[in-house]
Structures are given as structure tokens and as C-alpha cells.
């Protein structure tokens, strides 16, 4: 079974992935794939630097995700352009890894923050959404990234609302409570498919 795991920024996807891995699922992390494809001098890195300029680079030539984020979180055209450049290459790599790993494991979880936005729904047997109320999401994002309320709201608003993502989800994992409650929620969903 191929499961697409998605959710918004600071919704708890990484924690859910960790719990699912502990339960025996094989995990593919789209963010890790994206990071590896964006290493200096790689094709994707070159295309992003060509588009957004060397101002997004750190001294060691890696892309400064914070600077790039500041550009795209407040500019929908820039965000669309970044997605246009990066999504096809990242999706192709995810599909390649899914092909290799799906033969090794009964349950394959692919953690993809922008799964719906990148039109990847058809790659999966089920879509699981990690859902969190916006007030909880804002607080977690402020705490995690050490940013103020306005920046947190800006980042959250740059993504598809979780309420809208619910329409695409086969299963919803609620993450408004404690880590123990989340672990129990993950176990509940896991038991339905294993």
C-alpha cells in the first residue's frame, strides 16, 4: 500500500512519520529528497539560482532557505515559479524511490508537504492528512522557527488551507493535543491498514 502523508507547515508530519517508521512502515521524505537535489552545482540548484539570483546563496554556495522563503512566502508569482522549476524534478525522484521501495515493503509512506498542490494524489492508494487547528499551528510555528505572529500567519497562508486539504484525505490524523495523544492517533490509523 502506498500512502501519501501530507499536512501544513508545523502540523506534525515529521513526528507522524517517525511514529509510522517505529511501527514498521517504510518512509520516503520529500523534503529530504528536495534538499539532496538542491545541493550546490546540482541541476535543480542551478535552475533555482538562475531564477532567483545569487542573493539566495550562503557563503558555502548552498541555498539560503530562509532568504528563498522570504521571497516566495510573500510573492505568489515567485512561489509558482519555484514550484514550476522544482516539482517535476522532485516528483520524478520520489516516483523512482517509490518504485524501488514499494517492492520491499507492504506499507510505504511518502511524506509530501505539498502533495495536493503538486498534483500527486494519483500516485497513492490513500492520502493521510495530519490536521491541526490554525491557532495551534501558529503557536507551534512561532515556537519552532522563533518568529512572530505575522510571519507565522504569512507562512501558513502561503499554503493550501488544511480545511481544504481535508476534502482530499482518506484518513485524518488529528494533532491538536499532546505527543502521547498523537501517538495514539497514529496507532489508531495504522491498525486500520496493517
TORTI-555552 format. One line per 4 residues: for each residue x, y negated, z of C-alpha. Coordinates in nm, 2 decimals. Example, Ala and Ser with C-alpha at 12.3 -4.5 7.8 and 13.67 -1.06 7.14 Angstrom:
# residues 2
1.23,0.45,0.78; 1.37,0.11,0.71 .
END
This chain:
# residues 194
0.00,0.00,0.00; 0.13,-0.34,-0.10; 0.02,-0.62,0.14; 0.08,-0.99,0.08 .
0.12,-1.17,0.41; 0.05,-1.55,0.40; -0.04,-1.84,0.61; 0.05,-2.21,0.66 .
0.36,-2.37,0.80; 0.41,-2.28,1.17; 0.13,-2.03,1.16; 0.34,-1.74,1.29 .
0.41,-1.54,0.97; 0.77,-1.46,1.07; 0.65,-1.33,1.41; 0.38,-1.12,1.25 .
0.64,-0.98,1.00; 0.87,-0.90,1.30; 0.59,-0.71,1.47; 0.49,-0.52,1.15 .
0.85,-0.42,1.10; 0.86,-0.28,1.45; 0.55,-0.08,1.36; 0.73,0.08,1.06 .
0.64,-0.15,0.77; 0.90,-0.24,0.51; 0.92,-0.62,0.48; 1.02,-0.84,0.19 .
1.07,-1.21,0.29; 1.00,-1.45,0.01; 1.18,-1.73,0.19; 1.50,-1.52,0.22 .
1.48,-1.44,-0.15; 1.44,-1.81,-0.23; 1.73,-1.90,-0.01; 1.96,-1.65,-0.17 .
1.86,-1.76,-0.52; 1.93,-2.13,-0.42; 2.29,-2.07,-0.32; 2.54,-2.31,-0.49 .
2.61,-2.26,-0.85; 2.33,-2.00,-0.90; 2.09,-2.06,-1.19; 1.80,-2.18,-0.97 .
2.03,-2.41,-0.77; 2.15,-2.57,-1.09; 1.79,-2.63,-1.21; 1.68,-2.78,-0.88 .
1.99,-3.01,-0.86; 1.94,-3.11,-1.23; 1.58,-3.21,-1.15; 1.63,-3.38,-0.81 .
1.99,-3.50,-0.83; 2.30,-3.45,-0.62; 2.15,-3.67,-0.35; 1.98,-3.34,-0.22 .
2.32,-3.17,-0.16; 2.51,-3.14,0.16; 2.89,-3.17,0.17; 2.93,-2.79,0.12 .
2.72,-2.81,-0.20; 2.42,-2.63,-0.05; 2.08,-2.79,-0.10; 1.97,-3.00,0.20 .
1.63,-2.85,0.26; 1.54,-3.15,0.48; 1.61,-3.40,0.21; 1.44,-3.20,-0.06 .
1.14,-3.16,0.18; 1.12,-3.53,0.23; 1.09,-3.58,-0.14; 0.83,-3.31,-0.21 .
0.61,-3.34,0.10; 0.51,-3.70,0.01; 0.50,-3.67,-0.37; 0.26,-3.42,-0.52 .
0.42,-3.45,-0.87; 0.77,-3.37,-0.73; 0.63,-3.08,-0.54; 0.45,-2.95,-0.85 .
0.78,-2.98,-1.05; 0.97,-2.79,-0.78; 0.71,-2.52,-0.78; 0.72,-2.50,-1.16 .
1.10,-2.46,-1.16; 1.13,-2.22,-0.86; 0.82,-2.00,-0.86; 0.88,-1.80,-1.18 .
1.23,-1.70,-1.08; 1.14,-1.62,-0.72; 0.83,-1.42,-0.82; 1.03,-1.22,-1.07 .
1.28,-1.13,-0.79; 1.00,-1.04,-0.55; 0.84,-0.82,-0.81; 1.18,-0.65,-0.87 .
1.23,-0.58,-0.50; 0.87,-0.46,-0.46; 0.92,-0.21,-0.75; 1.23,-0.07,-0.58 .
1.10,-0.06,-0.22; 0.74,0.05,-0.28; 0.86,0.40,-0.37; 1.04,0.42,-0.04 .
0.76,0.33,0.20; 0.39,0.38,0.23; 0.33,0.02,0.36; 0.51,-0.27,0.21 .
0.46,-0.62,0.35; 0.56,-0.92,0.14; 0.58,-1.24,0.35; 0.50,-1.52,0.10 .
0.40,-1.86,0.24; 0.27,-1.98,-0.09; 0.12,-1.66,-0.21; -0.21,-1.80,-0.32 .
-0.07,-2.13,-0.46; 0.18,-1.93,-0.66; -0.10,-1.71,-0.81; 0.05,-1.39,-0.68 .
-0.28,-1.23,-0.55; -0.29,-0.97,-0.82; 0.04,-0.82,-0.71; -0.11,-0.69,-0.38 .
-0.36,-0.43,-0.27; -0.46,-0.66,0.02; -0.40,-1.02,0.13; -0.35,-1.08,0.50 .
-0.37,-1.43,0.64; -0.21,-1.55,0.96; -0.46,-1.81,1.08; -0.41,-2.08,1.34 .
-0.63,-2.38,1.43; -0.48,-2.70,1.30; -0.43,-2.86,1.64; -0.22,-2.55,1.75 .
-0.04,-2.56,1.42; 0.05,-2.93,1.46; 0.18,-2.88,1.81; 0.39,-2.57,1.71 .
0.54,-2.75,1.41; 0.63,-3.06,1.62; 0.79,-2.83,1.88; 0.97,-2.61,1.63 .
1.10,-2.89,1.40; 1.14,-3.16,1.66; 0.92,-3.40,1.45; 0.65,-3.65,1.53 .
0.28,-3.60,1.48; 0.27,-3.79,1.14; 0.55,-3.58,0.99; 0.38,-3.26,1.11 .
0.05,-3.36,0.96; 0.22,-3.46,0.64; 0.38,-3.12,0.60; 0.06,-2.94,0.68 .
-0.14,-3.15,0.44; 0.11,-3.08,0.16; -0.01,-2.71,0.17; -0.34,-2.55,0.09 .
-0.56,-2.57,0.40; -0.58,-2.24,0.59; -0.96,-2.27,0.58; -0.94,-2.25,0.20 .
-0.69,-1.96,0.22; -0.94,-1.76,0.43; -1.15,-1.71,0.11; -0.87,-1.50,-0.04 .
-0.79,-1.29,0.27; -0.89,-0.93,0.31; -0.78,-0.94,0.67; -0.72,-1.24,0.91 .
-0.47,-1.23,1.19; -0.56,-1.49,1.44; -0.27,-1.66,1.61; -0.42,-1.92,1.84 .
-0.31,-1.76,2.17; 0.00,-1.61,2.33; 0.26,-1.38,2.17; 0.10,-1.09,2.36 .
-0.24,-1.17,2.21; -0.08,-1.19,1.86; 0.10,-0.86,1.90; -0.24,-0.70,2.00 .
-0.40,-0.86,1.69; -0.13,-0.73,1.46; -0.17,-0.38,1.61; -0.54,-0.40,1.55 .
-0.49,-0.48,1.19; -0.21,-0.22,1.15; -0.43,0.06,1.29; -0.69,0.00,1.03 .
-0.45,0.08,0.75; -0.20,0.32,0.89 .
END
